[in-house]
Amino acid sequence: MAPSSIDQGVMVDALMCLRPRQREELHRRLALLQDEQRWHGGLPVLLLDRCWLRLESVRIDQLANRLPPDSSREAPELARYRELLAAGLQEWQAQQLCWQEFGGDACREALQRFWRAQERGNQGWTLERYLALVQQYRQRFLSQECRPLPLLVLARQGLPAASQHALHWLHAETDHARRSMRHTCA
């Protein structure tokens, strides 16, 4: 997953606005994560809604239910169309082959679902980003002594389509590395 499109200053501001109880919850979640012995679906992901200053913890295995990723781009009809374009076919040829393989109605429906999702906006929360988060979380959990906690800062509703949910990795303070959260977001 690409680095977040939100700058660290905004992240620091968002964390500084948390109420003391929310900060305590964040630190508690970080400490609990350090005590985990193995990777499992119950590990937490934090969601921060800056508009309402709401911090929510969601199990990684429930994240897709709580924050459904947009998978309309992954429809088989559209994936095949992209494959054909990559193979060098012209757009009209690729479309014609897709219509022959899947049928015109299925292709139209896939395009309509895709465009509806684009109009509605998904704040960049696609199936690809969701799967990347899960993969990175697992890799970081298994490979790092001080396990980072993922924090998704939710994009504000009603902003331009370019506004995306931003992923940050929070690290617990340790004796050998006294780091504050403001310096550890990646």
C-alpha angles and dihedrals in degrees: 000000000000119000112276119278091223117086122240091247091066089048092052090048091050093051093044090055092059117113117246091255090053091050089050090051091050092051091045091053091049091051093047090050090055089055095053113113100198143016114266141152094261095071114120132252116189121222118199119197102195094190093062097022088236119157114194131181117215128182112246090237090056098043095096089053094049096041107021112207118227107250097168090109089058095062109134091238093055094041090053091048090054091047091053092049090050089051089060103261119142118249095255091049093049091048092049092051092048091051089051093048100042105016128251096268094054092048092049092048092050091051092047092051090049095049093044089054090049092051093045091047125224098208088240091298099142132159088255093056092045093052091045090054092052092047094047092046092053093046093048092045092053098040107039128074091209103047116217122225117223116234120190112201102205117229116244114259116244095030121120117292088255089070106104138184106260123221119213131175116222121202128204118239112254132191094249095044115034098194127163120221092246090068098044104059112117 
